[in-house]
Amino acid sequence: MNKISLTLLTLSLLLVSAMNVLGQKDRADIDDKYKWNFTDLYESDAAWSSAKDKLAADMNKVTDFKGQLGESATNLLNYMQFSDELMKKVYQLYIYASLKSDVDLRDAENMARVKEIRQVFIEYGQKASFVTPELAAIPETTMKQFIAEEPKLEIYKMGLMDVYRMKMHTLSELEEAVMAKTGMITGTANSTFSVFSNAEMPRVKASIDGEEKELTPNVV
């Protein structure tokens, strides 16, 4: 083995060892400067819950656009802007819940928040199940005319025109609603595996270079 390869191997082993040591630390033992500052998103868990409840009320407004999307460029723009603002709030809620859950997958309250916000996604998907079929029903020439008439629709052009590429795969409003309801079911297997593999599953120990070590993703 040449000197460069030996040096690289040594550095790799040192890195693995360091990662393993860090992996064993409890969050309480880590300096605050290395932790996520969740207050950048919400001041507290209570503030998060309040924002989630307000979002649930705002989501109901999506039904006001039903049957209106193909009426005019203005109606279409109003919906797109409404959807944009709503999704910003949804993803902010999700990021907060997801990051807090990642801190400790054994924490039941953190896991509950993730499930709550996933349920919000699902409920919105059901309420907005009319959107894609309604967009697909707008003649392509009309859609292009709307975009030409209203410059503010230009930033949505790729997504709007992509509706026609996917038109043959678009379901009816009822079918889209049914698909939205399966969200929690289809995500269960991955969520369960994540909790078991990262928090609950016992780690196998092995002797490495004469030293007993716990096998974690860092070591493997």
Protein Blocks (a to p, Z undefined) as FASTA:
>chain_A
ZZklmmmmmmmmmmmmmmmmmmmpcfklpcfklpccfklmpmbfklmmmmmmmmmmmmmm
mmmmgoklmmpmklmmmmmmmmmmmmmmmmmmmmmmmmmmmmommlmklmmmmmmmmmmm
mmmmmmmmmmmmmmmmpcfklmmmmmmmmmmlmmmmmmmmmmmmmmmmpccfklmmmmmm
mmmmmmmmmmmmmmmmmmmmccddddeehiacdddfklZZ
